[in-house]
Amino acid sequence: MNRKVIPSLLALGVSLSLCLTPALAQDEVKIGFIVKKPEQAWFINEQDAATKLGQEKGFKVVRLSGEDGQQVLSAIDNLNSQGAQGFVICPPDVRLGPAIANRAKQYGMKVVTVDDQFLDADGKPMADVPHLGMSGYKIGRQVGEAIAAEMQRRGWDPQQVAALRISNNELPTAKARTDGATDALLDAGFVEQNIFDAPQQNTDTSSAFAAASPVFSKNGRFEHWVIYALNEESVLGGVRASEQYGLSPDQVIGVGINGSGAAFAEFSRQKPTGFYGTVAVSSTMHGRQSADNLYTWITQDKKPPANTETTGTLMTRDNWQQVREDLGL
Ligand code: FCA
């Protein structure tokens, strides 16, 4: 070959690869994973699971906090400036749905929700945003059934037991969960008037503790208490309040939902507490599946199912390590 051709071919190769590099970089998939409570084990695990899936499949996951509306909107701006094509979100307030979906649309980003589903301006679920979350009512029933079974095992008279229902009725999944638990308890002979609401401002331990404390002081006539809420973090707040009030573990049956680090830490204590169990759901699966749904939507233009509902397994001090392993937690 003519010697002069070689350098020019080389030059062509270099310039071709120069043109290709930015194009390849543009093809790289990057998604955000925005959560309302970045310090809670449930959400840390979801983000970890999504990140791991990204490493396996070759896409990047940007982990972000969205503890209020302002933070969520700046997280979306930030994702846009990084060239992300979409995000998974568990919003801090489900009524922010339309504002979040709008911002995403302006940037041409795809959005899926995990755990807490967006509501539209009329308070109805935004069915056009694909969602993956717990089957709240069914899981709530499991909570109520677990409590009723443990009450029976302890020989408590259902007529004499009080319930601390730590409620968060603004959040539909929370209401579905506590409604499910209430219905199962009533089916087991619980007295409706003995159920006391402790409305919490948030979905964490400290807001539950604050809501629970006055309920115990006002209802000192009861010797036996059951405690339930939308998640185990909140039930733990109720259990801590029961301890502070002076109730002992054998007077309290608290059953949570999630099966995350908060429950593992409680089960690992040397002595049992009033936190009897929790209905564990795989946060690993929630994180992986929601990220995978979004990734497939971005890369293959296949919109994920409108609503995926996940199920749970009762976890107690006796079986928690096994359940943890079975659920990949
Ligand atoms: C809500 C709760 C979380 C978790 C999740 C699945 O977001 O706040 O603790 O239960 O649903």
Residues whose N, C-alpha, C, O or C-beta is under 5 A from the ligand:
A	BS01	FCA	W42 D115 D116 T203 L230 N231 I257 N258
